[in-house]
Amino acid sequence: MNIRQAKAYITDTVRLYLKKDADGEYVIPVVRQRPIFLLGAPGIGKTAIMEQVAQETGVALVSYSMTHHTRQSALGLPFISHRVYGGQETEISEYTMSEIIASIYDVMEESGIREGILFLDEINCVSETLAPSILQFLQYKTFGKHRVPGGWVIVTAGNPPEYNKSVREFDVVTMDRLRVLEVEEDYEAWKVYAKERGLHDAVTGFLDLKKEYFYRIETTVGGRSYVTARGWEDLSVILKLYEQEGLAADQTLVGQYLRNPQIAKEFSAYYDLYRKYKQEYPIEEILAGRAGKPTVEKAAAAPFDERLSLLGMLIDKVQVAIRQAMERADSLSDLSVLLKGAKAFLDRTAAAEAADLAGLLEKQEEGRRKLLESKEKANTLSASEKRRQKEVLRFLAKAQERLRPCGRESGEATFALLKEEYDVFVKKLREETEGIKAQLHGLFVFTEQAFSGGNELLILMTELTVNENSARFIGMFGCSDYQKHNEELLLSERQEILRRQIADLTQ
């Protein structure tokens, strides 16, 4: 399976393992909750999907790489304990709590979240002295005498032996205690993730042309060479920072992330062309619907890789704006609930004053800040949710700023000020969405004019459909160009199906 399928499978497993019956007991007893073992090549995103699963299921996450652990840190340190058995005093050896188990309790104490995922990476690379304890852990969920708390799902990961000399192949006894998911690299699955995370479109543009370069590990005369999904994502981050700082990204930089000389060389050449295209094509004017005839003709006559790069730049520009707008829309939904709560408070409290309303907002702000801190400590806060919550917190702080000087004015009068702040937020989002809809229209018009008869329109439709934010945006705010072409493409698809069916009948 690919990494996206693995993520869906683990998400479902976490929800099922944490499901409780009417008596509050786990439907699947803890002893029957087999740990999951993700087996796949390095750098394909095993750790990244665990963060996403925790964020989407709302549970905490504790991650450890087992290659960093000794027997002492995993099991705890021995100490002498005084006991009395049958009236006879004796001394026995015990162990302090495992660092791993203690980390789970630390997260529960700091965040207040009682359920979570314990993710142990490189579990098949443990030292020989620790191996027997790992078997005990997988069977009984204990390190030494200390058990993993109830409500914590165990997920493990490791590389096949061909990728790591330190790998110890598990025997049948160990494997029989695991649910094994064999994960393979898959560019199309990773591309969806890349677009959602806003990775540099030069990376996805290049890989659209050279899919075979997405993941490669091989041994050459010069030694081991490798290119992984992790490498592409890290390269994307550094390229964006270099561009922001006005620095030149050369092959030496690229080669630090893509450890294959040929692929690093080809990507560097592509990236140079990408920067050239970005200077030659007026992206803002195209999206504003002001692409002149020379620009359209230049794009129409361009080779396929240049056309694809240009389209990628245009789509990326729009999707960044869409992502920001959808986060603002989600913040607005939160604010709408807050506003209704404030109105209900005023309806219940006839003598409410401005100070009371400001106090209510202050409590709301404090509660949200605590929730934000709690999720951060539990490693279950996504970057998108963090931005959205900070937007709400800024609104609450500004609203209090306006309400406090009103002193003892009536709550009804000051609610109008709160509604005014809310309306400013709504207006800003409306203007933002109208601007994006205009950009989408400009993008479709240019694609029709410059790439008439090519595959670019289909690529554009596909990108807008598979990206979660753009699909949501079009569903919420509409896009007549998208709807028109969607109907045309569906009609064309149905006709093709009919033609194939007729051909089958006449054979």
HUQUI-V734261 format. One line per field, one symbol per residue. burial: I if it has 9 or more other C-alpha atoms within 8 Angstrom, else O. A space follows every 10 residues. Layout:
burial = ???
//
This chain:
burial = OIIOOIIOOI IOOIIIIIII OOOOOIIIOO OOIIIIIIII IOIIIIOOII IIIIIOIOII IIOOIIIOIO IOIIIIIOOO OOOOOOOOOO OOOOIIIIII IIIIOOIIOI IOIOIIIIII IIIIIIOOOI IOIIIIIIOO IIIIOIIIOO OIIIIIIIII IOOOOOIOOO OOOIIOIIII IOIIIOOOII IIOIIIOOII IIIIIIIOOO OOIIIIIOOO OOOOIIIIII IIIIIIIOII OIIOOOOOOO IOOIIOIIII OOIIIOIIOI IOOIOOIIOO OIIOIIIIIO IOOOIIIOII OOOOOIIIII IIIIIIOIII IIIOIIIIII IIOIIOOOIO OIIOOIOOOO OIIIIIIIOI IIOIIOOIIO OIIIIIIIII IOOOIIIIIO IIIOIIIOII OIIIOIIOII IOOIIOIIIO IIOOIIOOIO OIIOOIIIII IIIIIIIIOI IOOOOIIOOI IOIIIOIOII IIIIOOOOIO IOOOIIOOOO OOOOOOOOOO OOOOOOO
//
